[in-house]
Amino acid sequence: MSYASDVKKELTGLTVHAANGKAELMALIRMNGAVNLVNHAFILNVQTENPAIARRIYSLLKQFYRLEAELIVRKNVKLKKNNMYVVRLRTGTQQVLHDLHVMGTAGIEEVVPEGTLNDDSEFRSYLRGAFLAGGSVNNPDTSRYHLEIYSLYEEQNEQICDFMNRYELNARMTNRRSGFITYLKEGEKISDFLTLIGATNAMLKFEDVRIMRDMRNSVNRLVNCETANMEKVATASSKQIENIEYIQARVGLGQLPDKLQVMAETRLANREVSLKELGDLIPGGPISKSGVNHRLRKINEYAQKLRDNNDLSA
């Protein structure tokens, strides 16, 4: 089972009451429902590929409206796709649609009318229903952080984005597969959203993975930084030794001032040590790291002058 399926399974097991449950059902029907007129009677079909969500819709209809719906399974043999589960309501359809503000006097309402959701718990429940209807979230173990809710209609998508951003989630929108999505990319915001809609266990798992990933990334950055520093030191040391050996071969280290000669000889004898360690090894020392660096820079400049003079004489 995927991580997204685990999240939805947890959500479908939550107990809800009155207005909160109706807000969730409102989102499920508005996003996954279709209304047909047959023999002057409205028939509601709400479909999903997730059997737990289908049972959730069925139980919410029964809990709040005392209506018996049909639960139909449509087997999908083409391309081995998942079965489709349809919750069909034949009686009391108009009552349900009007009560949930899915249908108004002018017909189907594509978005939730202003003032329908009255408090924080109802907004959270609506977002839970929207996620159950069209949401997905990447497995934090194997993928980049990404949570999205898909919807067919642009206005509906904009409203979902607005509802999410009531909680400062930094949700954004884009087009996707002949529809629209609202999405989150930040790990912290995804965790906040899962908490918001009631997926506490899924949030805890997400946080465990996120903490471990952040720790691994921090360790990798430190290792990479240390490796880069070691390579930098090795490169500088190699250049210093090359210059010292050039001076030694051309004019001899005795041509250097006393302090530079001692430094050159100590560096040749200790090729792998750091500048700080080199300062501790200087006869008559120790000297500071900046002092070591200053003397080595003078040696490099001396070597460069020798090369420049050699080039001129050639």
C-alpha positions in Angstrom: 0.0 0.0 0.0 1.3 3.5 -0.9 1.9 6.2 1.6 -1.0 8.2 0.1 -3.3 5.2 0.5 -2.2 4.9 4.2 -3.1 8.6 4.7 -6.5 8.1 3.1 -7.1 4.9 5.1 -6.4 6.8 8.3 -8.8 9.7 7.3 -11.6 7.3 6.4 -11.4 5.9 9.9 -12.0 9.2 11.7 -15.3 9.8 13.5 -17.0 13.0 12.6 -20.2 14.7 13.8 -22.9 16.9 12.4 -21.6 19.9 10.5 -18.0 18.6 10.2 -19.2 15.4 8.5 -21.4 17.3 6.2 -18.5 19.6 5.2 -16.4 16.6 4.3 -19.3 15.0 2.4 -19.9 18.3 0.6 -16.3 18.2 -0.8 -16.5 14.5 -1.7 -19.8 15.0 -3.7 -18.8 18.3 -5.2 -15.5 16.9 -6.6 -16.3 13.3 -7.4 -20.1 13.4 -7.9 -22.3 13.5 -11.0 -26.0 14.3 -11.0 -28.3 12.8 -13.7 -32.0 13.4 -14.4 -33.8 10.1 -15.0 -37.6 10.0 -15.4 -37.9 13.4 -13.7 -35.9 12.2 -10.7 -32.3 13.3 -9.8 -29.8 10.4 -9.3 -26.5 11.1 -7.6 -23.4 9.0 -8.5 -20.2 9.5 -6.5 -17.3 7.5 -7.8 -13.8 6.6 -6.5 -11.1 4.0 -7.0 -10.7 3.7 -3.3 -13.1 1.2 -1.6 -12.5 2.8 1.8 -13.6 6.2 0.5 -16.7 4.7 -1.1 -17.7 3.1 2.2 -17.0 6.5 3.9 -19.4 8.3 1.5 -22.0 5.6 2.0 -21.8 5.7 5.8 -21.9 9.5 5.9 -25.1 9.6 3.8 -26.7 7.1 6.0 -25.5 8.8 9.2 -26.7 12.3 8.4 -29.7 11.7 6.1 -30.9 8.2 7.0 -30.8 7.3 3.3 -29.9 4.0 1.8 -27.6 4.3 -1.1 -26.3 1.6 -3.5 -22.7 0.6 -3.5 -21.7 -0.6 -7.0 -18.4 -2.1 -8.1 -17.4 -1.6 -11.7 -14.6 -3.9 -12.7 -12.0 -2.4 -15.0 -10.2 -5.0 -17.0 -8.6 -2.7 -19.5 -4.9 -2.1 -18.8 -5.4 -3.7 -15.4 -6.6 -0.5 -13.9 -8.2 -0.4 -10.5 -11.9 -1.2 -10.0 -14.3 1.8 -9.8 -16.6 2.1 -6.8 -19.8 4.0 -7.3 -22.1 5.2 -4.5 -25.5 5.8 -6.1 -28.3 7.7 -4.4 -31.8 7.4 -6.0 -34.0 8.9 -3.4 -33.7 12.1 -1.4 -31.1 13.4 -3.8 -32.4 16.9 -4.0 -32.7 17.2 -0.3 -29.0 16.1 0.1 -27.7 18.4 -2.6 -29.5 21.4 -1.3 -28.6 20.8 2.3 -24.9 20.4 1.3 -25.1 23.5 -0.9 -24.0 21.5 -3.9 -27.2 22.5 -5.7 -28.8 25.9 -5.5 -31.9 27.5 -7.0 -30.0 28.1 -10.3 -28.5 24.6 -10.5 -25.2 23.0 -9.4 -22.9 25.2 -7.4 -19.3 24.7 -8.6 -17.9 26.3 -5.5 -18.9 26.5 -1.8 -21.2 29.5 -1.4 -19.7 32.2 0.9 -20.8 31.8 4.5 -21.6 28.0 4.1 -18.5 27.0 6.2 -18.8 28.8 9.5 -15.9 27.7 11.7 -12.4 26.3 11.7 -13.5 22.7 12.1 -15.7 22.9 9.0 -13.0 24.3 6.9 -10.7 21.5 8.0 -13.3 18.9 7.3 -13.9 20.3 3.8 -10.2 20.1 3.1 -10.2 16.5 4.4 -13.0 15.6 1.9 -11.2 17.4 -0.9 -8.0 15.4 -0.2 -10.0 12.2 -0.1 -11.7 13.1 -3.4 -8.7 14.3 -5.4 -5.6 14.3 -3.2 -2.2 12.5 -3.4 1.0 12.8 -1.5 4.5 11.4 -2.4 6.2 8.9 -0.2 8.7 10.9 1.8 11.0 7.9 1.9 11.6 7.8 -1.8 10.5 11.0 -3.4 10.7 14.8 -3.2 8.1 16.4 -0.9 4.9 16.9 -2.9 1.2 17.0 -1.9 -1.6 18.0 -4.3 -5.3 18.1 -4.7 -6.7 17.7 -8.3 -9.9 19.2 -9.5 -11.6 19.5 -12.9 -12.7 23.1 -12.5 -10.6 26.2 -12.1 -12.9 28.0 -9.7 -13.1 25.0 -7.5 -9.3 24.7 -7.5 -8.9 28.4 -6.6 -11.2 28.0 -3.7 -9.4 24.9 -2.3 -6.1 26.9 -2.6 -7.7 29.8 -0.7 -9.0 27.5 2.0 -5.5 25.9 2.4 -3.9 29.3 2.6 -6.2 30.3 5.4 -3.7 28.3 7.4 -0.6 29.9 5.8 0.4 26.7 3.9 1.8 28.6 0.9 -0.3 26.5 -1.4 0.1 27.2 -5.2 -1.9 26.3 -8.3 -1.2 25.0 -11.8 -2.8 23.2 -14.7 -2.7 19.4 -14.8 -4.2 16.7 -17.2 -7.2 18.7 -18.5 -7.8 20.0 -14.9 -6.1 22.0 -12.2 -4.1 21.2 -9.0 -3.4 22.9 -5.8 0.0 21.8 -4.4 2.4 22.0 -1.5 6.2 21.5 -1.9 7.6 22.3 1.5 8.0 19.4 3.9 6.9 21.5 6.9 3.7 22.7 5.2 2.8 19.2 4.1 3.2 18.0 7.7 1.0 20.9 8.8 -1.7 20.0 6.3 -1.8 16.4 7.3 -2.3 17.5 10.9 -4.9 20.0 9.8 -7.1 17.3 8.2 -6.7 14.8 11.0 -4.0 12.4 9.6 -2.0 12.4 12.8 -0.3 9.0 12.4 0.6 9.8 8.8 2.0 13.1 9.9 4.2 11.5 12.6 5.6 9.0 10.0 6.2 11.9 7.6 8.0 13.9 10.3 10.2 10.9 11.2 11.3 10.5 7.6 11.8 14.3 7.2 14.0 14.5 10.3 16.1 11.6 9.1 16.4 13.1 5.6 17.4 16.5 7.0 20.0 14.9 9.2 21.5 12.9 6.3 21.5 16.0 4.2 23.3 17.9 7.0 25.9 15.2 7.4 26.4 15.0 3.6 26.9 18.8 3.5 29.4 18.7 6.3 31.3 15.8 4.7 31.3 17.6 1.4 32.5 20.7 3.0 35.3 18.9 4.9 36.3 17.0 1.7 36.5 20.3 -0.2 38.6 21.9 2.6 40.9 18.9 2.6 41.3 19.1 -1.2 41.9 22.8 -0.9 44.6 22.2 1.7 46.2 19.4 -0.4 46.3 21.6 -3.5 47.8 24.5 -1.6 50.4 22.1 0.1 51.3 20.6 -3.3 51.9 24.1 -4.8 54.0 25.1 -1.8 56.2 22.0 -2.1 56.5 22.5 -5.9 57.7 26.1 -5.3 60.1 25.1 -2.6 61.6 22.3 -4.7 62.0 24.7 -7.6 63.9 27.2 -5.4 66.0 24.4 -4.1 66.9 23.2 -7.6 67.5 26.7 -9.0 69.4 28.6 -6.3 69.2 26.5 -3.1 67.2 27.2 0.0 70.1 29.0 1.5 69.3 32.0 -0.7 66.1 32.5 1.2 66.0 34.7 4.3 66.5 32.7 7.5 62.8 32.5 8.6 61.7 31.5 5.1 64.5 28.9 4.8 63.4 27.3 8.1 59.8 27.3 6.9 60.7 25.8 3.5 62.7 23.0 5.2 60.0 22.3 7.7 57.4 22.1 4.9 59.5 19.7 2.9 59.9 17.5 5.9 56.1 17.6 6.8 54.2 17.6 3.5 50.8 16.4 4.7 50.2 18.5 7.8 47.9 21.5 8.1 49.1 25.1 8.5 48.3 25.1 12.2 50.3 21.8 12.7 53.1 23.2 10.6 53.3 26.2 12.9 53.7 23.9 15.9 56.6 22.1 14.2 58.7 25.2 13.4 62.1 25.2 15.3 62.0 28.0 17.8 58.1 28.1 17.4 55.3 27.7 17.6 54.0 30.4 15.3 50.4 31.2 14.4 48.6 29.9 11.4 48.5 33.4 9.8 52.3 33.7 10.4 52.8 30.3 8.6 50.6 31.4 5.8 52.5 34.7 5.4 55.9 33.0 5.2 54.6 30.4 2.7 53.2 33.2 0.5 56.6 35.0 0.5 58.2 31.7 -0.6 55.7 31.4 -3.4 56.4 34.9 -4.5 60.1 34.2 -4.4 59.6 31.2 -6.6 57.5 33.1 -9.1 60.2 35.8 -9.4 62.7 33.1 -10.2 60.5 31.8 -12.9 59.8 35.2 -14.3 63.6 35.9 -14.4 64.2 32.6 -16.0 61.7 33.3 -18.7 63.3 36.7 -19.4 66.8 35.2 -19.7 65.5 32.5 -22.0 
